[in-house]
Amino acid sequence: MEKQRIVFMGTPSYATTIFKALADASDIEICALFTQPDKKSGRGQSLSAPHIKQFTQERGLNMEILQPQSLKQSAIAEYIASLKPDFIIVAAYGKILPPSILQIAPCINLHASLLPKYRGASPIQQAILNADSYSGVTAMKMAEGLDTGEILGFSYVKIDGLNSDALSDLLAKKAADLTLKVIRTYKNILHIKQNNALSSKTSKIAKEDGEVNFDLTCKQLRQKLLAFTPWPGIFLQNGLKLKSFECEEANHGRRTGVIAQISCKEAVVTCADGYVKLSRVAAASKQETDAFSYINGKRIKVGDTFC
C-alpha cells in the first residue's frame, strides 16, 4: 500500500502529539516539518527551539525542518509543491497559509474548538473563561479566512474543571486520533460548511490578560485561574501571583480586597460575591510561598487591604 505523503506545520506540544501519531503510523510518510523560528527566552535570552523541533531532534527523525519567518516567498510554495504531498496538516502553527500553499494539496487544520464557536488563537482559554461544559477539536479544510473552512470531523470532551494545560493535552490526543481518521477516509468525508452566525473570534493571550482584582466574582476568579494556567497565571496589579485558592460565595456586605481572616493555612480576602481563601502566592520575581508567610512578611493584618 502506498504511503500518504504529509507536510506537517505546527509548533507547541499540542502539535507534537498529533505529529507523533503521524510519525508512528506505518501508512504515512512525513516529508517535511514547518515550525516557528527558535526564540530567545529566559534571563540569558538564549535561543529556545519549538517543542515539536526538540521532539523531532531527540527522536532522531530524518526529515527536513523548516523555520521560515514568513510563508509568502514563492520559493516556499514551490518547495512544498515539489514534495508532492497528499495533505498539508496544520496544528497550532502560528502563521497564516497564503493561497499559493492552500492550493497545493488539501490543507487540514486541527483546531482546538468545536467550530464555528471559537475561531482564532485562544479557543481553549476562552472555553474555560466562559465556563463551557464541553470543548473539542475540529478537523477543518483550510480556506483563506480565519478558521472558516469546511468541517471534516470533530471530537468533543468534557472540560470538568480542567485548566488550559490539561485541556490542551486531552484535546491533542483527540486531535491525533481524528487526524489519522480524516486522512485515511478523506475521499468519503462529507464537507460541511460552517455557520458564520454562530462564530466568535478569540485573540492571542497576552501577559496582561492575567491581571485580576477582588472586584471579580468567585466564578470569574476560578475560571481565570484555570484558563491562564500555566501562562500567564493570574496576578494582582502589584505583581503578586495568586497560585492556589478556594472561593466561598457569601453576602458579606464589605468592601472588596479586605483581609477578613488570617490563619496558618490561608488568608481570607473579600471579593465581589464572597471570600477568596488564598493558600499559595508568589511575589513578583520571587519563589512561591504560603499566604500566611507572605502576610507576616508584609505585616498585613485583618481589616487591611490585601496587596
N, C-alpha and C positions, 0 to 999 in steps of 0.2 A: 504493500500500500504506500502510495506517495505521500510524503510528509507535507503538512501545511506550513508554508513559509510565513514567518511573522517578523515584523519590525515592531519593537516594543518601545513605548515612550512613558516614562514615569520617574518619580524622584523619591518620595518618602517610604517608610516601612509599609504603608498601605499598598503601594505599588509593588514592593518587593514580594509580598505574599502572593500576589497574582502572578508576578514574573516567575517565581519559584515553581508554581504549579505548571506553568507552561514549559519551563526548562526540564521538568521531570517527566513530561508526557512523551511517550515514545512515538506518537504520530505528529509531533510538532517540532519544527526547527526554528529557533530564534536566530535570525541572520544579522541583526544589529540592535543595539540598545542606545536610545537617546535619553539623556537626563540633563538636569540643570548643571551649570558650571560649579566647580568647587567654590566654596565661600569662606571668607575669613570669619573666625568665631573665637570666643574666649578673650581673656585679658591680653594674651600674647598675640591675638589676631592671626593665628596660624590657619592655614588652609584646611578646610574640612570637606571631605568628599560626601556626596549624597548617599543616603542609606543604601540605595539599590546598587550603586557603584561599588561600595565597600563589600556588599554581599557577593557580587559578581567576581571581584578580585580574590576574595577569601576562598571562594569555592573553586577558583581556577577555571572558570568558564571561558572557553576560547571563542570570543566574539568581539566585534568592533564596538567600542564605547565612544559615543559622540556627545560632546557637551557644547553645542553652539550657543552663542549669545542670542542669536535670532534665527528663525527658520525661513526668513524671507528671501535669502540668497537663492538664486536659481540653481546653483550648484548642489544645494542640499536636496531639493526635489529631484534633480537629475540622478543623484546618487541613490536615493531611495528607490526610484523607478528602476535603476539598473539591477537592484536586488530581486526584482520581480516578486514582491510579497503578495501573498493571498489576502492578508489582513494587516492593518496597522492598529495595534492595540494601545490605547491610551488610558492611563490611570494616574490621576493627580500629578500630571507632568508639570503644569505651571506655565505653559506657553500656549498661545493660540495657534492652531494649524491654519496656514494660508490655503487658498483654493488650489494652488499648484500641488499640494500634498494630498488634500482631500480627494482629488480626482484620480490618484494613482491606484488605490485599492480601497475596499470598504474600511473606513476608519471607525473603530468601535471604542467608545469611551465607557469606562466603568465608573459611574457617578454615584457618590455615597448619599443618595437621596431617592425617595420614591417620586421620580419626576412625574409631573412638572412642578411639584410642590416647592422645592428649594433648588434653584439654579445658582451657579456661581461658586465662590471659593470656600465657603464655610458652612456647608449643609449640615454637617454633624453637630457643630456647636449650636446652630440655630434650632435644630430639632430639640436639643436639650434645653436651651433657653426658653423655648415655648412649652416645655413640659409635655411634649408629644408622647403618646403611649408607644408608638411604633416608629421605626426608621427602616431604612432598607437601602439596597443598591440596585441601580438600573443600568442595563446594557443598552446603549443608545448608538445608532448610526449617526456619526457626526455630520453636522451641516455648518454653514458659515456663522449662524447665530450662536449665542452663548447657551449651550446645553438645550438647544431647541430641536435636535434631531429626532428621528423616528425611534420609538421604543422597540427593542428586540426581545426583551425579557427583564424580569426583576425578581428579587428575593427580599423578603422582609424579616425583621427581627423585633422583639420586644425590648424596649430601652431599659425598663425596670431599674432605674436608679444608677445606671452606668455613667461614668464620666467619659469625656470625649476620647481619651486614650483607649479605654477598654472597649468603647463602642466602635472605634475605628478598627481595632484588631478583629472584632467579631464580624464587622462588615467586610473586611478584607478577605476573610475566609469564605464568606458567602460569595463575594465577587470572584474569587478564584474558581470556585465550582461553576458559577454562572458563565464565566468566560469560556471555559472548556466546552460547556454545553452549547453555547451560541456558535462557536467556531465549528463544531462538529455537525451541527444541524442547520447551518445558516441558510442553505438553499430552500429549506422547508419552513422558515420562520416568517410569520406574518408581521409586516412592519406597521406599527400603529402610530399615527400622528398624535402629538401632544395637544392638549387643550391649553392654549396660552392664557386663557382667562383664569386658570387655576394656579398660575405660576407666581413665584416671587423670587427676587434676586438677593443673594447673600454676598457680603463683601469679605475681603481678606481680613483676618483678625489682626489687630494692632495691639501693642502693649497697653495702650491707654484704655482699651476695652475692659481691662481687668480692674479698673479703679471703681471702688464701691464706697458707699457710706451707709450709716444706720437709719437713713430715711427710707430705705428699701424695706419691703415686707420679708417675712421669713422665707416664703416661697421664692421670691426673687433672689435672695442671697444664696439659698440652697442651689438653685438652678445655675447661677453664675459660677459657683464653686465647681460644680460638676462640668459645666461647659468649658471652663477655662483651666481645667487640669489636664495635662501638666503645664501648659503655657497659655497665657502669661501668668496664670494664677489670679487670685483676687487680692487687692491691697487697698489700704486707706490713702488719703491724699498725702500723708506724711511718709508713705512708702512701706508702712507696716503690712506684712503679708498675713492674711488670715488662713492658716494652713488646715486647721481642723476645728469644727464646731458642730453643735446641735442647736436646733431652734425650737422654741415653745411659743405657740400663739397665745396671746392673752391681752385683755383690755387693761393696760396698766395706767393710762392717763398721764404719763410722764413725757418729758422731752426725750427725744431720741439721742442715742450715743452716750447715755449716762451709765456709770457703773452702779448696778443695783445690788450686787453681791460679789464677794471675793472669798474663795476657799482654796485649799491646796490643790484641788482638782481643776478649777475653772474660774473664769471671770465672767460674770453675767452682765450683759450690756443691753440696754433697751433699744429696740428697733421700731419700725412703723406700726407693727401689729403684734408685738410680743417681745421675747427675750432671745438674745443670741448668747449661747453658753460656749465661750471660747476656751479651747483646751490647748491648742498649739498655735504659736505665732512666730514670725521671723521679722526682725527689724531690717531695714534696707541694708544690704551688703553684709548681713550678719547671719550666723547659724540659727537654725530653728530651735526654739526653746518652748517650755511650757508657759502658759499665760500668767500663772502665778509668779514665776521668776521674773518675767518681763515687768509686771506691775510693781513688784517690790523694788526692782532696779530703778524704775521711774518715780517711785514714791507716790503712786496713784492710790487714792482711797475711795471708798463708797461715796457716791454723790458727785465725784469728779466726772468731767467729760473724758471719755476714753480716746486716747490718741497715742 
